[in-house]
Amino acid sequence: MSNAEQIEYWNGDAGKRWAQEDATMARLLEPVCEALLSHAAVEGSQRAMDIGCGGGSQSLMLARKLGPDATVLGVDISQPMLQVAQDKVADAGNVAQLSFLQADAASHEFTPASFDLLFSRFGVMFFDDPVSAFRNLRAALRSDGKLAFSCWQAASDNEWTRVPLQAALQHVPMPEMPDPHAPGPFAFADAERVRAILDDSGFGNIAIEPFTYHMRFGNGSTLGQTVRELAMIGPVSRLLTGQEPATMEKVFASMEEVMEPYYRDGALLMPGAIWFVTAEAGA
Ligand SMILES: C[S@@+](CC[C@H](N)C(=O)[O-])C[C@H]1O[C@@H](n2cnc3c(N)ncnc32)[C@H](O)[C@@H]1O
């Protein structure tokens, strides 16, 4: 239950690639954070944790939303992502209440009952043992505190993953199907499983609401450029690892063909299916 694989992944080549793509991800996912912040009514929280904060763009948004009297701690296992977060905060200036910690949120010994908000944008689906991780996080929450996070619905319900994957699979072999509950971006696709995990971890008043959002890939770029960008950050990137350049070009060509209907005004607009999960610390 050490999260060793994820620690290696987020600190290795993949973590470095994510860090390089941070500006794209920040732009792409900003509206999700905005919507989650208002959905969860976070105002009034004084001491928040941003779990799996990555490059910190949503930590900054959270800190700004809570105002100068509140503090926000971004926690992440990834050194490359935290470096991006630190640089971003230094550039933003005057957000003294925001700090970062390199730690495994599943097992780090936080001061008990020291937070009144546990927040995360897509940072909680990577625990080997989610119940033990959420128990640990709940212990850090005050009894009147709350939890709010976003996670992905199934890959098959997310057009931005399903459509490019189908195109890529015309040219590269289908990888072995991983355990759908294994740590990864779609591990929390099953809302009833998420509810059970939080229930078993002691949380109460659990609510899981769908949120659909048109992901906007590209910013004035051609269809070809945008497809290549998406292939590098989306699930197709795993399929392309180690492939010959000629195969990759075939994948890009097929992606262009099927994604053309989503391309408008220099960007691809593709629906994303997300869960917004909220809960209270409970008794
Ligand atoms: C998909 S990224 C999301 C990053 C950021 N929240 C965002 O929305 O841009 C997932 C993040 O969770 C972090 N993470 C994974 N397992 C973790 C753990 N056990 N403790 C803390 N962070 C973890 C990863 O290092 C990565 O930065």
The ligand as an ORCA input file, in Angstrom:
! r2SCAN-3c Opt
* xyz 0 1
  C      -3.867     14.382    -12.964
  S      -2.733     15.224    -11.944
  C      -3.725     16.591    -11.402
  C      -2.883     17.765    -10.974
  C      -3.697     19.017    -10.584
  N      -4.578     18.756     -9.467
  C      -4.467     19.574    -11.755
  O      -5.701     19.507    -11.767
  O      -3.805     20.079    -12.697
  C      -2.678     14.192    -10.502
  C      -1.704     14.655     -9.424
  O      -1.866     13.835     -8.252
  C      -0.575     13.621     -7.688
  N      -0.638     12.450     -6.809
  C      -0.825     11.159     -7.185
  N      -0.806     10.360     -6.090
  C      -0.617     11.166     -5.006
  C      -0.481     10.926     -3.606
  N      -0.549      9.697     -3.102
  N      -0.282     11.992     -2.771
  C      -0.189     13.250     -3.280
  N      -0.283     13.530     -4.607
  C      -0.494     12.502     -5.457
  C       0.315     13.469     -8.894
  O       1.674     13.647     -8.591
  C      -0.244     14.553     -9.833
  O       0.413     15.772     -9.648
*
